């Protein structure tokens, strides 16, 4: 799937300040980025590489990316799409930030940072740092031309390009299988020797060992029988105690009613006592007063006597009722007291039941332990039985069959190993693509007015011949010619990537390519070639010579320093 880079924004990165610097990556076919030295025009490369790979594009320490004035909160966000999925990578320093967002949701960050980075490269981008530099960026700072890379690195890049690194992974896994097969053969041989030894030992010591082990079994069974008896006795005691508990529970089932009656009696007693006090207070009032304390009028003697007699009779009636109520309340309280005594007995019985349960638990734990000992002892008895000899013989036969299967598997692994080596399947696939790659490289060389016959073999060694069939090496060319070759190879890799639909991307970044070894004709040819590339490519050319050919680009971003911080003027 093609990686469609959409935009990137960054702040406090190198010369950029605390305000976001945002660059749209998919809006224009060709964009010129210009500015004086130190204006921050190449910071875009470091921002993209840092966001994707956690390192600088240029040869600086990661912490040197932090803006030296603000000295914190370096942050980069890059947005891109792969198929229907939208991704955003956020990465920062002071504080450290590394987040992968997919369709608006943060992907799981439980894994270690290096595993999170590996997931990004292997499962999302399908593009490692080395391949990214060969396909997306051609920069003067750290770019190493393909022809100057070691053979092994060249092969890695082509394998990424053709999406055949899976065979390298398979070969790595195969090595583990080969090692495992070898270990299995050695282990199987050891088991065969060990089984033969066991077979002989079983024959020699059969009778003597069996007698010893049977004695151990009998002792363990005796111990288990004692614990089983303990459990049974404890269960009998618990059964009897539970019977007593049932009787007591039946006997105290009236406790809730007794409590309710007792509480009602107490409440009624308080009411009667309150009425008696009230009546006595009135009697006392009429005894002590002849005049009304409120209106100051005299109280008739007959009225006073009548009230006093009436209240005394009421008091007598209430006191008699109070005595009867006290008798009933005592009956309730006595019953509750007897229930409390029975509940104390229940608690004691429950404690006793708890003790019996603990005894059962201890005995059962001991039985489990003895059962394991018994099983082990009985297994040892079986191991010296006559059948064990037959088992060892059968095992020995099985090991011999397994050994033959392991050797057969070893032969298969040897064949597969030959297929997965560099001279196997991968070379056959690469051999099919080499003519396409060479054709594309020569096509772009012609566009750059470098008319040579450039050929890579399946080991990625070059053969370069002129029109007159004179042979050259890459090192024999001038710097300008080398740059043409590097550009041609890079554009060819992009075309192959799109053909394979493996690591294709819309983004192409050229850093100061127009400022180095290319002459005027080379620059014109490069710009024309860039315009003739695929219509869905977005090309960024970084140069401090923007005033010479700025009109040849669809868009122009000019970086400048304002109060020590980089800004973009469009």
Buried (B, 14 or more C-beta within 10 A) or exposed (E): BBBBBBBBBBBBBBBBBEEEBEBBBBEBBBBBBBBEEEBBBBBBBBBBBBBBBBBBBBEBEEEEBBBEEBEEBBBBBBBBBBEEEBBBBBBBBBEEBBBBBEEEEEBEEEEEEEEBBEBBBEEBBBBBBBBBBBBBBBBBBBBEBBBEBEEEBBBBBBBBBBBBBEBBEBBEEBEEBBEEBEEBBEEBEEBBEBBBEBBEBBEEEBEEBBEEBBEBBEBBEEBBEEBBEBBEBBBEBBEEBEEEBEEBEEEBEEBEEBBEBBEBBBEBBEEBEEBBEEBEEBBEBBEEEEEEEEEEEEBEEEEBEEBBEEBEEBBEBBEEBBEEBEEBBEBBBEBBEEBEEBBEEBEEBEEBBEEBEEBBEBBBEBBEBBEEBBEBBBEBBEBBBEEBBEBBBEBBEBBEEBBEEBEEBBEEBEEBBEBBBBEBBBBEBBEEBBEBBBEBBBBBBEBBEBEBBBBBEBEBEBEBEEEEEEEBEBEEBEEBBBBBBBBBBBBBBBBBBBBBEBBBBBBBBBBBBBBEEBEEEBBBBBBEBBEEBEEEBBBBBBBBEBEEBBEBBEBBBBBBBEEEBBBBEE
